[in-house]
Every structure is written in structure tokens, then in C-alpha cells.
Amino acid sequence: MDEFGYLNLDRKGAKLPFQIFTEREERKATAVATNSPFTEWDKTFGDARLCAAIADRITFRCTLIQTGTESYRYQATQESLFPSPN
């Protein structure tokens, strides 16, 4: 799932990712990309308990990779527009 956290889901919409993560838990690998910290996920899901359940499922036995706040897309664009002299 890419750009996780940009949409504010209603209760019904928030249940879909919960179901997906629950069904995949301990069966399949799932990658989630987001610029939102866990502390802001309750805004996406609109329900603190549901948010906690989702975070619980996707962080269980996970590898959490934090890449920082800089956009790699923006950086790649800047490098293509303004290449460094070698």
C-alpha cells in the first residue's frame, strides 16, 4: 500500500484495510508506505481502536524502515534538472 495516510476514511472504508491486514497477517508479506507517523493514523481511520488494531497487525514481526522526511521523487527530479558537476 503506497501513500498510506493521505485519505481520511469513513468507518466502512477503514474496515477494508483492517480486513486485508488481518487476512494477510503471518501469511503474506505486506509493504506499507506512508509519510504519516503512527500518531497521525487515527485521523486516517477515524477510530482510535481500529487504528490501534491495524497498527498492531502490520507491526507484528515487521521490519520497520524509516527513510526520513525527504521525498526521493523530489530529490531525483532535482538531480535530473540540476546534475552535480563531476
Secondary structure, DSSP 8 states (H G I E B T S, - for coil): --STTSS---HHHHHHHHHHHHHHTTTS------SS-GGGHHHHHS-HHHHHHHHHHHHTT-------SS-HHHHHHHHHHS----
